[in-house]
Amino acid sequence: MQKQVDKTVNLDLVGVNANAFAIMGAFSRQAKREGWTKQEIDLVLDEAKTGDYDHLLATIILHCEPNDEDDE
């Protein structure tokens, strides 16, 4: 699988409701907070929706990189 956008959001999906809409919403909100354009967000979400639930989850995870503040 290839990234749709060459950047990631600081988002850990652990604890996010497993519902597909909740996952996409969490990703979208965080991406907006981090200054992603609507087009960038839509590219990721459109790709995520081209397959089944596993594809959606894999696509979103590919664009997430949680930053652990304890490591700094």
N, C-alpha and C positions, 0 to 999 in steps of 0.2 A: 504494500500500500504506500502511496506517495502522498506527502503533505500537500494540501491545497494552498496553504499560505506558509511562507518560510519564517514562522515565528510561533511562539507558544504563549499560553496564558498561565498565570500562577493560580492553578485550580487543582485541588485535591478532591476527587469525586467520592472519596470515602465519606459516608454519612449523607450523601445526596440521595434523595428518593430514586429508586431504580426505574421509575417511570421514564419513558423516552422523552416525553415533553419536559419533565423536570430537569433531565440531564441537558437537553438542548437549551433550556432557559437559563440554567446555571452557567453554562458555557457562554452564552450570548451576553448575559449581564456582566460577567467578569471581563470578557473581551472588550465590551464598551468602556468599562472602567479603565482599561489599560490602553485606550485610544485606538482600537482597531476600527477601521472603516466599516460601514454597512456592507460594502461589497466583499470585504475580506471575511466577515462573519457569514454572509450568505454563501460564499464559496464553500466554506467548511460545512455548514448546515445542509446545503444542497447535496453535497457528496455523501454526508452521513445518512441522508434519507433515500439514497439510491438502492439500498439493500435491506437486509433484515436487521433485527435488533442488535445482533453481534457486530454487524458492520457499522451500525450507528455508534455503538460504544467504542469500537476500535478506532474509528475516525476521530471522535472527540478526544479520546485518550492520547492519540498521536499529537494532538495540538495542545495538550496540557503538560505542564512541567511544574509541579508544586515546589515552591521554595520553602525549605525547612529553615526557619529563622534560628533554630538552635545550632545549626552548622556554622553560622557566621561568627 
